[in-house]
Amino acid sequence: MNKIYLIQRTFMATVLLIVSSSVSAGLSFVVTDTATRTEAFNIEGFTTLSIGSSLSVGHLDVTGPGSQMITYTFLGQESGYNNKFYDVSSGNALFESDPIGTSVSSLVNISGPLSFKFEGNVEKFAVNGGPWDKGTSIGLIGTNMQVGSTVYDFVIGYNDSAGQKYLGDWDDFVIGVSAVPEPETYAMLLVGLGLIGFSLRNQSRSV
């Protein structure tokens, strides 16, 4: 009886480990520094973040195994430049003239910084993972953040080259980012669970 109980406990622990890994798989914001707002973040649909409030700056990375469908959604902007967002992987872009909620997507199957960049003044870029042109940066606005009726894994904001690298409001171009594992990734997890369950059932019968 004790051996069967131990097998069952081991199986449940393994299931929880795999499930938790699949949930945490996807994206991670890598913090390279902290910054302080010198102007309020006040995009419609968001809580206003006041002057003096802090945020993390850095880059957004793929961390999970398998293929991820990454979707970038334009959530608003307040800027003096005609800023742009480029999903380098797909070759698509988002513009200030696009309706709020416009999205672009690309399939990513390697870990590391996502391949996107912001452009403020002409040919002044903040590339995810670097480099950042003078006066530009990428900041973290929120994680698992609901905007309207949608929850985004990450919301990031661009500080364009009108300010200084770590000074500004990070509302010059705001993007919601979501990652969804491709079906084959889920299939691999299910197959793995099935094999584990089959093996442990055979062990319990031999007790």
N, C-alpha and C positions, 0 to 999 in steps of 0.2 A: 504493500500500500504506500509506504513512504517513497519508494522508488517511482511509482506512478505519479504520485503527487509532485515529486521533484521534476519529473519530465513535463508535467502540465505547467508548472511554474516557469520552467525554462522556455517552453513554447510561447507562453503569454509574454514573457519578457522580450523574446525575440520579435514577436509581432509588434509590440509597442515600440521597440527600437526601430524597426523598419518603417512603421507608420509615421513616427516622429521625424525620422530622417526625410521622408518624402514631403512632409509638411514644411520642414525648415529648408528643404532644397529650393533653390530658385535664385534669390537675389540677396545681396548684402551691401550696405553702404559702408565703405571704408573711410573712416575719419582720419584726415591728415592734419586738421587744425580746428580751432574754434574762432568764431568771429562775433562781432557785436553790431547790431543794426544802428545806423545813424539816421535812418528814415524809417517810417512805419511801413510794415508789410500790410497792404490793404486791398487785396484782390477781392472782388465780389464773390460771395459764396464761401469765403474763409473768415475765421476769426481774425480780427486785426491784431497783429503782433507789433508791439510798441517799440519806439526808440529806446535803445539800451538793452533790448532782449537779445539773447545769444542764440547761436545756432552752430551746427557742425558743418564744416566744408570738407569736401573730399571727392570720392568717385564711387560709382555704382557698379558692382561686380556680379557676374554669374558665379554661383557657388555650387549649384546642385548637379547631380549626375544626369546624363541623358540630354535630350533635346528640349529646349524651352522656347515657347512662342512668347516673345516679348512685345508688349503693346505700349506705345507712348501716346498719351492723350493730352491735347492742348487744353489747359484749364484757365488761362487768362494771362494778362500782362499789363504792366504800367511802366512805360519807358519813353525816353526821348529819341531812341533809335528805332529803326525798322529791324527788329531782331528776328532771328530765324533759328530753327532747330533742324538738324540733319540726322536722320537714322542712316548712318553710313552703310550698315549691313544690307539694307534693302534699297538704298539709293533714293529714298523718299524724304520729303521735308515737310515741316509745319511752319506756317507763317502767321504773323500778327493779324493778317486779313482773314484767316480761316475762322469759321464759326467755332465757338467754344464747344468742346466735345469731339472735335475732329481728331482721328487717330491714324497712326501708321504702325505697322507691325513687321517683325522679321523673326526668322527662325535661327536660334543660336544653339550650337552644340559643343562649345568649348568654354572652359572656365576662364575667369579673368575679367578685366574691365569691359563693360559693354561698349560697342563701337558707335558712339554718337558724339555730337558736338553742337555747341551753341555759337552763333555769330551775332555780334552786336554791330559796332561800326564796321564798315566794309573791310573784310578780311582780318578782323580781330576776333579770334576764336578762343573758346574755352573747351578744350577737348577732354572728354571723360577719361580719366587716368593720366591726363597731361599730354602736351603742355598747355598752360593757360597764358594767353597774352596779357600784357600789363593791364591792370585794372579789372580783370575778369575773374570769375570764380563760380563754382557750382556748390550750392548749399542744400542741406537737408531740411525740408519743411515739416515732414511728418512720415510716420510709418503706419501701415494698416489704417490709413486715413480715409474717412468718408467725406466725399465731396458731392453734394447733391444726393443722388440715389446710388452712387457707385463707391465701392471701397477699393482704394489703390494700395498695392504693396508698399510703394514709396511715392512721395511727392517731393519733387526737387525744384529748386528755383535758381535762375541764372542772374548773376550780377554782371551787368554789361560794363563796357570800358569807359562809361561816363564817370565812374567813381574810382575808388582804389580797390586793390585786390581783396582786402578783408573789411571793407567799409561799404555800406550801402543798405539795400533793403531786400534784395534777392526776390523781387517780384517783377523783374524786367521780362521774364518769360517763364511761366510755370508749367510743369509737365507732371502728369500722373503716370506712373510706371507699374505695369502688372506683368507677372510671369505665370504661364500655364504650361505644365509639362505636356509634351506630346503623348498621344495614346500609347505608343510603343513603350514609353517609360513606365506608365501605369501597368502595362501588360507584363513587363519584366518583374515588377514588384509582386504582382499576383502570382506569377509562376514561381517566384522564390518562396512565397508563403506556402504555396501548394506543396512544393518539394519538402519544405521543412515539416509541414504537418504530416505528410505521408511517412517520412522517416521516423518521426516521434511516435506516430501511431503503431508502427511496426515494432518499435522498441518496447512500448507499453504491453503489447500482446505477448512478448517473450518473457515478461516478468513472471 
